[in-house]
């Protein structure tokens, strides 16, 4: 019962508070309840794989909803018409979230042939699809709510404070810093890989094949999102870093786990990565330098990564204090925030430093 209460607080209670803190209107508190309602509806109609997968899909819907609602608030504060606000939300959904969701759905389709588990794949596909549908419908409805001048003032002030904090703690990253952060991540990932090896996990052929297919589809989804092989590689490596740490901690705590939804949790951690990458691609298309584009993207979309870390991490801390054991959810919260806010920009800059993009003479000397 205590575990269920903590999970519910993490998936429903804490997002409601965070939605109001970030977006500054009561309507968004109601919006935070929409993903749990639709995901649990999918559970009723399509079955229940396990509670871990249910809460993961609820959080996926919550993160997607917050990203679209934040885009709606941007449009409201900028004075855009409702049609333009709806169009900007659809652009965020199509460019940053749909490729990741579609890649995961393809992974679930492949799992049907690999593991022959039609029930679990069908249920998970329905839950994640319903979570994304909750984000689309809820944000679209909020785009048509009349907002007062007082709300616009509150939202602008909250956004400015948030962006100043993110800009102070995550400034532009020079190449030497990027290489240092990348090196730290490589060391941690290597230690985790040796820990997984020492745990003597019995990998079955279907499980290994399923993870390989999932990684391939993840790379494909990031490639569609980033439209650049260097950035897509950085996104994939950053997300795999989260998966390696999560698998290591899970193997140490539970040598014979009953269920471990690694692929589903990686889809959840990929959403903040995708949002930051999509925003950086916009700045790059406007002519910004890579370092500046990444720093600006983290400033604009970093709150989504912090939201995910807090929503998962706070119940995990209480669970660790109650059960006196480190929860994989706490490791996931820290690793996902680190991957989105620091590791992905560092990997992107490091890859561009080691393997620079070819530039023409006009680009080098600034000729038009």
C-alpha angles and dihedrals in degrees: 000000000000091000092050091049091052092048092050091049090051095048101037115009101045095043090054090055093044093048090057094043092051101035102028102217133099092228089070091056087060088046090056089061093055099078094052090050095052095040092051088048088056089050091054094051102035104030136254121273095183140313094259091060092045093054091044091055091046090053090047089056091046094052091047091048093050092050093052093042090050089053089050091052090050089055094046092050090048091053096243122164118255093253091054092047091052090047092052091050091050090050091054091048095048097042101041111020110026095063091053094046092046091050090053093048089053088051090053090050089053090049089060090064095037103045099018089225102138094163097057094042093048092048095047092047090052093047096050092043092050090048090054091045088054089054093050098045096041095048091045091054092049090052087066096050114106110242124201129230088250090059092050090052092049093046093048092049092048092048093049092051091047094048092047090054093047091046090051096048098035107035128162109309118225118216094256091054091047091052091048093051090046091051092051090051091049091053093049092046091049092051089049092050091052088048091053090049092050090051088067094220111189104234113199120208094247092050094049092045092048092052091047092051090047091053091049093051090045090056090048092051092049090047091055090047099046100032087207125090094216094054092041090053091049091050092049094047092047092051093045088053088061090048094050093051092045093049091048095052092043091052092050095049100036113029090182106029118191092215135358117181097199096153093049092050091049089055087054093050091045094065097073088043091052093048093051092046093049091050091047090051089056091053091047091052088054090057102262121148117255096250093048093044092053093046091049091048092052089049092052101039104021092099089070091059091047090049091054092046093050095043091053100030103051096058088043091056091050090047091052091051093048099042096029092229134109110251122219086225090066091051089048091051093052095040095048093050091046092048094051101039102036116004100052094051089044093050092046093051092043093051091047089048095050096036105027121196116253111257128194124233090256091054093048095050096036097244119156 
